[in-house]
Amino acid sequence: MKVTETSLEGAYLLTMDVHHDLRGAFHRVWCKNALSAHNLCGDGLQSSISINASKGTIRGMHYQEKPYEEVKIVSCLKGAIHDVIIDLRKHSPTYLDHFSVTLQEKSGESLYIPKGFAHGFQTLEDDTIVAYMISALYVPESARTIRYNDPRFSIQWPIKDSIILSHNDLNSPYYED
């Protein structure tokens, strides 16, 4: 596993060692030893899959408040996504900065998202599948959402028309300190 720092402190792009043979390919996404070797959280408690029928679907910007914050590793299993994270850690030098990356099924790359970040993505293809490895259990009372188009962050979503959002994401509040 290759670990590359992003512009946000504590967030990393993970490039997996992909092994190919006549059956296809195999790679590890969450390996406690490999992550711990880089001082990253290697403990996972939950795995989730997001199936998205249409190009332009936005899910986010989601996070859990203290003490239920989560480390996530996000991978695109099919299709492609524009993945976005926002640093919400008030004492971080990158507080309120955001970072985005395109994750694709064949890239072998995943995004490591530390605790204290909001996360969201937009699908760039129909029938996109996204996998999440998560370090904490979901606690509905702690779940929060920031509006996807909050002007404070000026996130540049690649697909501007025909955006598909859930009712909750569409009506999310703007972020307040």
Buried (B, 14 or more C-beta within 10 A) or exposed (E): BEBEEBEBBBBBBBBBEEEEEEEEEEBEBBBEEBBEEEEBBBEBEEEEEBEBEEBBBBBBBBBBEEEBBBBBBBBBBBBBBBBBBBBBBEEBEBBBBBBBBBBBBEBBBBBBBBBBBBBBBBBBBEEBBBBBBBBBEEEEEBEBBBBBBBEBBEBEBBBEEEBBBEEEBEEBEEBEE
